Amino acid sequence: MHFADELIDTEKLRLPKKLEVGKRELSVAKALIDSMSAKWKAEKYRDDYREALLKVIEEKVEAGGKEIEEKPKKAAKPTKVIDLVKVLQQSLEQSGGKKKTTRKHRAPKHPQRHKKAA
């Protein structure tokens, strides 16, 4: 992904002058591009990392090379991630789910009879 200040003019690109592409490849490529294309608005996006880095650099310059205090970080915003194990346990408790009892080993109803060797 590129931000607005990182984009260059397409005239400055050095592209090959002649390419041989098959008709099928070209039609598949066009269909794929058309299905995934949207109007790009680079101004809509910001490079938060770069901005934060520049801010730290400016603070160090203003401090004259002295050590600057680290500011406390903002608490992370809570996410909407669901703990599935917890939800399943609650569901079992609400439904009155009983633990499944294990079956004892039973002898078969019709034991196999062995033939005597002759």
SERO-4910 file (N, C-alpha, C, O; in steps of 0.05 Angstrom, whole numbers):
BEGIN
 pado doro    nc1    nc2    nc3   cac1   cac2   cac3    cc1    cc2    cc3    oc1    oc2    oc3
  Met    A     17    -23      0      0      0      0     18     25      0     39     25     13
  His    A     10     44    -15     25     69    -16      8     92     -8    -17     92    -12
  Phe    A     20    112      4      6    136     13     11    158     -8     29    155    -25
  Ala    A     -5    179     -8     -5    200    -28     23    211    -33     31    215    -56
  Asp    A     39    215    -12     65    227    -16     86    207    -26    108    215    -33
  Glu    A     79    182    -29     97    162    -39     92    155    -68    108    140    -80
  Leu    A     71    165    -80     64    158   -107     81    175   -127     87    198   -122
  Ile    A     88    162   -149    103    177   -170     86    178   -195     66    164   -198
  Asp    A     94    196   -213     81    199   -238     85    175   -256    108    165   -257
  Thr    A     64    165   -269     67    141   -285     85    145   -310     95    126   -321
  Glu    A     89    170   -318    107    175   -340    136    168   -333    152    164   -351
  Lys    A    143    167   -307    170    162   -299    176    132   -297    199    124   -293
  Leu    A    155    115   -301    159     86   -300    173     76   -325    166     86   -347
  Arg    A    191     58   -323    204     46   -346    191     19   -351    198     -1   -338
  Leu    A    172     18   -370    158     -7   -376    169    -19   -402    178     -4   -419
  Pro    A    167    -45   -404    176    -57   -430    159    -47   -453    135    -43   -449
  Lys    A    171    -43   -476    156    -32   -499    137    -52   -512    115    -44   -520
  Lys    A    145    -77   -514    128    -96   -528    125   -122   -511    145   -133   -502
  Leu    A    100   -130   -507     94   -155   -493     77   -173   -509     59   -163   -524
  Glu    A     81   -198   -508     65   -218   -522     48   -232   -501     59   -247   -484
  Val    A     22   -228   -501      4   -240   -482    -18   -254   -498    -29   -244   -517
  Gly    A    -25   -279   -489    -45   -294   -502    -73   -282   -497    -77   -268   -477
  Lys    A    -92   -288   -515   -119   -278   -512   -133   -287   -487   -146   -271   -473
  Arg    A   -130   -312   -480   -143   -323   -456   -131   -310   -431   -146   -302   -413
  Glu    A   -105   -307   -429    -92   -295   -406   -101   -266   -403   -107   -256   -381
  Leu    A   -103   -252   -426   -112   -224   -425   -141   -221   -416   -147   -204   -400
  Ser    A   -158   -239   -426   -186   -237   -417   -190   -244   -388   -206   -232   -374
  Val    A   -175   -264   -378   -177   -271   -350   -166   -249   -332   -178   -242   -312
  Ala    A   -144   -237   -341   -132   -215   -326   -151   -191   -324   -154   -179   -303
  Lys    A   -163   -184   -347   -182   -162   -347   -206   -167   -329   -215   -150   -315
  Ala    A   -217   -192   -330   -240   -199   -314   -233   -197   -284   -248   -187   -268
  Leu    A   -209   -207   -277   -200   -206   -249   -197   -177   -240   -205   -169   -218
  Ile    A   -184   -161   -257   -179   -133   -249   -206   -118   -247   -210   -103   -228
  Asp    A   -224   -122   -266   -250   -109   -265   -266   -117   -240   -280   -100   -228
  Ser    A   -264   -142   -232   -280   -151   -208   -268   -141   -182   -283   -139   -162
  Met    A   -242   -134   -182   -230   -125   -157   -223    -95   -156   -212    -85   -137
  Ser    A   -231    -81   -177   -223    -53   -179   -243    -34   -166   -267    -39   -166
  Ala    A   -232    -12   -156   -248      9   -144   -232     35   -148   -207     34   -151
  Lys    A   -244     57   -146   -230     83   -148   -212     86   -125   -221     85   -102
  Trp    A   -186     90   -130   -166     93   -108   -164    122   -100   -161    140   -116
  Lys    A   -167    126    -74   -164    152    -62   -142    151    -41   -148    145    -18
  Ala    A   -118    157    -49    -95    154    -31    -98    174     -7    -88    169     15
  Glu    A   -111    197    -12   -114    217      9   -130    207     32   -129    218     54
  Lys    A   -146    186     27   -164    175     47   -148    160     69   -159    155     91
  Tyr    A   -123    153     64   -107    137     82    -84    153     93    -73    171     80
  Arg    A    -76    147    118    -54    160    131    -33    140    140    -40    117    147
  Asp    A     -8    148    139     13    131    148     18    137    177     36    154    184
  Asp    A      4    125    196      6    130    224     34    125    235     43    139    252
  Tyr    A     46    104    225     73     97    235     93    119    228    108    127    246
  Arg    A     92    128    204    111    149    195    106    174    211    125    187    220
  Glu    A     81    182    215     74    206    231     85    204    259     96    223    270
  Ala    A     81    181    272     90    177    299    121    177    301    132    188    319
  Leu    A    134    166    281    163    166    280    174    194    277    193    202    291
  Leu    A    162    210    259    171    238    256    166    254    281    183    271    288
  Lys    A    145    248    296    139    262    321    161    256    341    171    274    355
  Val    A    169    231    343    190    223    362    217    236    354    231    246    372
  Ile    A    223    237    328    247    250    319    247    279    326    267    290    336
  Glu    A    225    293    322    223    321    328    226    326    358    239    345    366
  Glu    A    215    309    375    218    312    404    247    308    412    257    323    430
  Lys    A    261    290    400    289    285    406    306    309    398    325    317    412
  Val    A    300    321    375    315    344    366    310    368    385    329    382    392
  Glu    A    285    372    393    279    394    412    292    390    439    299    409    452
  Ala    A    296    364    447    309    359    473    339    362    471    353    359    491
  Gly    A    349    368    448    378    372    444    395    348    448    417    349    458
  Gly    A    384    325    442    399    300    444    397    287    472    408    265    476
  Lys    A    384    301    490    381    290    517    360    268    516    343    267    498
  Glu    A    361    251    536    341    229    539    313    241    543    310    259    560
  Ile    A    293    232    529    266    242    533    250    221    548    255    197    545
  Glu    A    231    230    563    214    212    579    195    197    560    183    209    542
  Glu    A    192    172    566    173    157    550    145    162    560    139    160    584
  Lys    A    127    170    542     99    176    550     84    150    554     89    130    539
  Pro    A     66    149    573     50    125    576     33    120    551     21    139    540
  Lys    A     32     95    544     16     88    520    -13     88    526    -22     82    549
  Lys    A    -29     94    506    -58     93    509    -67     64    511    -56     46    498
  Ala    A    -87     59    528    -97     32    531   -110     23    504   -123     39    491
  Ala    A   -106     -1    498   -117    -12    473   -147    -12    474   -159    -18    495
  Lys    A   -160     -6    452   -189     -6    451   -198    -35    454   -187    -53    441
  Pro    A   -220    -40    469   -230    -67    471   -240    -77    444   -252    -61    429
  Thr    A   -235   -102    438   -244   -113    413   -270   -129    417   -278   -134    440
  Lys    A   -282   -136    395   -307   -152    397   -302   -181    393   -318   -195    381
  Val    A   -279   -191    402   -272   -219    399   -287   -234    420   -287   -227    444
  Ile    A   -299   -256    412   -315   -272    430   -299   -296    439   -287   -310    423
  Asp    A   -299   -301    465   -285   -325    476   -304   -348    472   -323   -352    488
  Leu    A   -300   -364    452   -318   -386    445   -320   -407    467   -341   -418    472
  Val    A   -298   -413    480   -298   -433    501   -316   -424    524   -332   -440    534
  Lys    A   -314   -399    531   -331   -388    553   -360   -389    545   -377   -396    561
  Val    A   -366   -381    521   -394   -381    511   -405   -410    511   -428   -414    519
  Leu    A   -389   -429    502   -398   -457    501   -403   -467    529   -422   -482    534
  Gln    A   -385   -460    548   -389   -469    576   -414   -457    587   -429   -471    601
  Gln    A   -420   -432    582   -444   -419    592   -469   -433    580   -489   -437    593
  Ser    A   -467   -439    554   -489   -452    540   -495   -479    553   -518   -487    557
  Leu    A   -473   -494    559   -477   -520    571   -490   -518    599   -507   -533    607
  Glu    A   -481   -498    614   -492   -493    641   -521   -486    640   -538   -495    656
  Gln    A   -529   -469    620   -556   -461    618   -574   -483    609   -597   -485    617
  Ser    A   -564   -501    591   -581   -522    581   -581   -546    601   -595   -565    596
  Gly    A   -567   -544    622   -566   -565    642   -552   -590    632   -558   -612    639
  Gly    A   -533   -585    614   -517   -607    602   -504   -624    623   -491   -614    641
  Lys    A   -508   -650    621   -496   -668    640   -472   -680    627   -470   -682    602
  Lys    A   -453   -687    644   -429   -700    633   -437   -727    622   -453   -742    634
  Lys    A   -426   -734    600   -431   -759    587   -417   -781    603   -393   -780    608
  Thr    A   -433   -801    610   -421   -823    626   -408   -843    606   -418   -847    584
  Thr    A   -387   -855    614   -373   -874    597   -386   -901    600   -395   -909    621
  Arg    A   -387   -915    578   -399   -942    578   -378   -962    588   -355   -960    581
  Lys    A   -387   -980    604   -369  -1001    613   -366  -1022    591   -384  -1025    574
  His    A   -344  -1035    591   -339  -1054    570   -357  -1078    574   -357  -1091    595
  Arg    A   -372  -1084    554   -391  -1107    556   -381  -1129    538   -368  -1125    518
  Ala    A   -387  -1153    547   -381  -1177    531   -401  -1178    508   -424  -1172    512
  Pro    A   -392  -1186    484   -411  -1189    462   -433  -1209    468   -428  -1228    483
  Lys    A   -457  -1205    456   -480  -1222    461   -474  -1250    451   -481  -1270    463
  His    A   -462  -1252    428   -456  -1278    416   -426  -1281    414   -413  -1271    396
  Pro    A   -415  -1295    433   -385  -1298    433   -377  -1314    408   -392  -1332    399
  Gln    A   -355  -1308    397   -345  -1322    373   -335  -1349    381   -321  -1352    401
  Arg    A   -344  -1369    366   -335  -1396    372   -311  -1403    355   -311  -1397    331
  His    A   -292  -1414    367   -268  -1422    352   -270  -1450    342   -279  -1468    358
  Lys    A   -263  -1455    318   -263  -1482    307   -237  -1496    315   -216  -1484    316
  Lys    A   -241  -1521    320   -217  -1536    327   -201  -1542    302   -212  -1548    281
  Ala    A   -175  -1542    305   -158  -1548    283   -158  -1579    279   -159  -1593    298
  Ala    A   -159  -1588    254   -160  -1616    248   -134  -1630    248   -132  -1654    244
***
